[in-house]
Amino acid sequence: KNFIRRSKISSDKKNTDLMRKIAGDMIKSIDIYFERLNIPNPTIDYDWEYNLIDDQQVNAFCAPGGKIAVYTGILKYTKNKDGLAAVMGHEIAHAVAKHSAERMSRAIATETGFAVADVFTGGVAGQARQVFSEMTGQDILDISVMKTHGRKQESEADYMGMAFCSMTGYD
């Protein structure tokens, strides 16, 4: 929510409506997808939200609970509804597979590990983390856990996203 409040929401009604239509179509297909697999739908309690962010980044992302954001900069590459559907399907698949929640769990485990290591090393682990951050400009947590989804998660989102596209009639 804070990110959306700090971001400039696009006033492009045509693409915002298209994005929301595609997402709505795909959300309906999720029930069918899991029904065919005979597995309970893991998104049954999601409060889906879709936002088109007015920013030239070529990016889109999914936050836990089905919060999807697409940057306007990606629209010149998606070109049409099918291209946008591919992006939306991929991001929705991250939500369905709960990849962001997996990352957050790893982050908590990593932070806890650092805290325990810091106690047992008399502060040496924390100092090493600080030195690494100062030398590289990045925190170990960001590099090890919080950056983009791993290759396995990306491949899974690609596969599921294409399934959602196909099931909803997008090419």
Secondary structure, 3 states (H helix, E strand, C coil): CHHHHHCCECCCHHHHHHHHHHHHHHHHHHHHHHHHHCCCCCCCCCCCEEEEECCCCCCEEEECCCEEEEEHHHHHHHCCHHHHHHHHHHHHHHHHCCHHHHHHHHHHHHHHHHHHHHHHCCCHHHHHHHHHHHHHCCCHHHHHHHCCCCHHHHHHHHHHHHHHHHHCCCC
